[in-house]
Amino acid sequence: MHNFNSCLKMEICMLNSLEIKNFRALKYFTINKLGRVNLIVGKNNSGKSSVLEALRIYAGSANYKLLIEIAKSHDEKYPIEKQYQEGELSKIDNISPFQDFFSGRAFPKKKEDIIIIGEINSLDKSISIQHTFIKEIELTVTNEIGKKERRVHKSPAILPDTSDFEKITSEGFLVGRYGYGNTILIDFNDLKTNQRNTNSFNMNNILPCSLIPTRYISIDELADIWDVIALTEGESAIKQALQIILPEFENLIFVNNQRAYSGENQRSAKVKIAGLPHPVPLKSLGDGMLRVLQLILKIFPAQGGILLIDEFENGLHYSVQEEVWNLLFTLAKQLDVQIFATTHSWDCVSSFAKVATEQQEVEGIVLRIGQSIRKSDKGRIISTVFNEEELQNIMKIDMDIR
């Protein structure tokens, strides 16, 4: 298989467990055991998508651009240059940027209530995000040519230290990757510096991660991935996947089409079908073909990292889900990818359980998440893990675990 991650600098093994603290509705959420392929089951608004989002942030080391992308996808507030003038704190609508990331949709008042995402009791596999105020101090330093000069130094400020009040210019995040001694200060009031400073931090801490959302991915994005794996072993996996939906499938190609109004090139996918004299547009073959193409293509750039699938069953008839899972289990092992998928479909759980019990070399785990019924938990979202043996029993008695 083609190696997508030749530039990966930090080796991070597969997560064996998961702990998420103070992120959205997940005040204190743990999963004691994870497998190579994990299916997260739960009702709507149970927290499934929040788990995937937390894993994106973990894999991306809270990359500044990623945080903005996530906030934008929810129409939540994020830093933009026009909100800030003369270094003053922005208090538009009394909401600070990224405030909605935290449980209760407010920055915590206690220092210990920071966002933590990672493996349970494993500091080298955890990331933290702490809200902080930022103060500026003038320091005398020796520059590159040996001359002394005055420079402004930014550092976190812990309130209510009254000595810091006049020095505070903005607020931001203190992001840390435990176990690697790396910490970065994100200033909501200094976008250019953030982009420069986080580049080196994240290049040393990044983990490959692909997301397949509930909506369809653009053909241009899929074409870019295809360009990398075409004429490699990965191409045969794509052919095998598309033949699950259309046995007559023979070949796939992406072509450039010029937009009539802008003159820009736009990629489109064409499919060669046995018995037809010319290729046909992929989009004309139904949602199943496009969904399968996304599921298989996106696993390749996740090589050595994480693949996230929101609502696996979207666009897939129940009759083909078992074959798709089978292929994903196989590719997950070959490419060293850990998969996290969500569903609220019993057909999806059933097909997953069958594959998980048959593929002995790849561990498949079903995780049910929802609100605890214990009064002491006060409605906390918790997880229940079903291993392969328990999945076999579930299938025998046709038990619905959603």
Buried (B, 14 or more C-beta within 10 A) or exposed (E): BBEBBEEBEBEBEBBBBBBBBBBBBBBBBEBEBBBBBBBBBBEEEBBBBBBBBBBBBBBBBBBBEBBBEBBEEEEBBBBEEEBBEEEEBBEEEEBBBBBBBBBEEEBBEEEEBBBBBBBBEBEEBBBBBBBBBBBBEEEEEEEEEEEEEEEEEBEBBEEEEEEBEEBBBBBBBBBBBBEBEBBBBBBBBBBEEBEEBBEEBBBEBBBBBBBBBEEBBEBEEBBBBBEEBBEEEBBEBBBBBBBBBBEEBBBBBBEEEEEEEEEEEBBBBBBBBEEEEEBEEBBEBEBBBBBBBBBBBBBBBBBBBBBBBBBBBBBBEEEBBBBBBBBBBBBBBBBBBBBBBBBBBBBBBBBBBBBBBBBEEBBBBBBBBBBEEEEEEEEBBBBBBBBBEBBBEBBEEEEEBB
